[in-house]
Amino acid sequence: MAAALGHGQAESGGGRGGGGFLGPRVPAEVEAMARVVQDVGKETFRRLLKVTVNALEGKDCRESVQLIAESSNLSGEQLAFLISGMYTLLREALRLPLSTFKQEVFKEDLRELRIPEDFILDFSSIVFGNRRPAPEGTALIQRCRLPSVQDFRWRVDVAISTSSLARALQPSILMMMKLSDGTAHRFEVPLAKFQELRYNIALILKEMNDLEKRSILKIQD
Amino acid sequence: MAAPEQQQPPPPEGSKLLSGLLSGIAQTTYYGNADITEELLRGQLYPEAAPEEFRALRAKMGGLLQSIASADMDLNQLEAFLTAQTKKQGGITSDQAAVIAKFWKNHRVKIHESLISQSRWDNVLKNMNWRVDLKSQSRHVDQINTPVAIVEMELGRSGQESEFLCLEFDEAKVSQMLKKLSEIEESMTVLTQTT
């Protein structure tokens, strides 16, 4: 299966001008999904679609995925391709404003990917119908944001002596930041840089306050 | 060790040469400049001196500088140390002591900084840039008119490429951060008062 996928990838994407609403290059996982989905039954597809929509709305879907894995004859790899491809496809489609993005265009783009017509109708009903996921879902909001600091810890160390300095007595600050994207960063801040950091953060706060005051005072038409 | 270079009193330019030598030693040992080799120094400063002679001089001066730098000597300590060296057998002349003292006065802070940074092995905060954005258009109406700070922090180790961390802060988070930084400041004030 994997070999067929690898071989097939070279063929598609050549003749047409990209993935339409998916941008100039169709994401790899969507292409992979389009291939695997050919062999998926309607029932299984609809269950996967439900899981994907739940994921987009920020709900925990591990159990549902587990159930599908057990009851269908799809391999772990196929399942991964399917879900990640469907997720990316829907996420991209849902980003576009309904005022300019038309259903026919969406369907046409999916036909280019050779997704079965039945499934195209199902996808369409999610994006354009009343089953459209609520925009408060985390997946859709967090796309336009950078990571933020979730946890911030610090420690002041004083180097008493080092291999090159018999008498150091230099305080230094160690910071540990955990970000919203799951990464953690540890770094040292020399004294002078610390003062600069503190000054800048205070300045940022002042700027933000000023900005807010200005926008409140703006005359509303 | 019979020090051949002390058979004649060093000419006045000797001070300049010694100063040059000390600078050269500092370049390799403390400022990480690998281009200043022993050969280069000898050729530039003491071309008539024999290689072993020069090596001995360089070693002696280097050793003195190391003692001074390691202890981060203040002027009193320095004077005491150098005076002791002039009285030693095979030590230094008072002219040389004067040159060393002047050199240390000028380079102390920089050399000390360099030694401190040599014992920093983690990533260090090198720089930070920021801007404050105001969302004017958004899919979600409640996000409009709320300011957002974008902060870019440069983290790196010496000699390695930096990593750039891009973060987003809303007003509450900036306020929280400032509070924590103030706590750090307080903690350090207490520390420096008691030492």
Interface residues (C-beta under 8 A of the other chain):
Chain A: P97 P135 I141 R145 L146 P147 S148 V149 F152 W154 V156 V158 A159 T162 S163 S164 L165 A166 R167 A168 L169 Q170 P171 S172 I173 L174 M175 L179 H185 R186 F187 E188 V189 P190 L191 K193 F194 E196 L197 R198 N200 I201 A202 I204 L205 E207 M208 N209 L211 E212 S215
Chain B: A69 S70 A71 D72 H112 L115 I116 Q118 S119 R120 D122 N123 V124 L125 K126 M128 W130 V132 L134 R139 H140 N145 P147 A149 I150 V151 L155 L165 C166 L167 E168 F169 D170 E171 K173 V174 S175 Q176 M177 L178 K180 L181 S182 I184 E185 S187 M188 L191 T192 T195
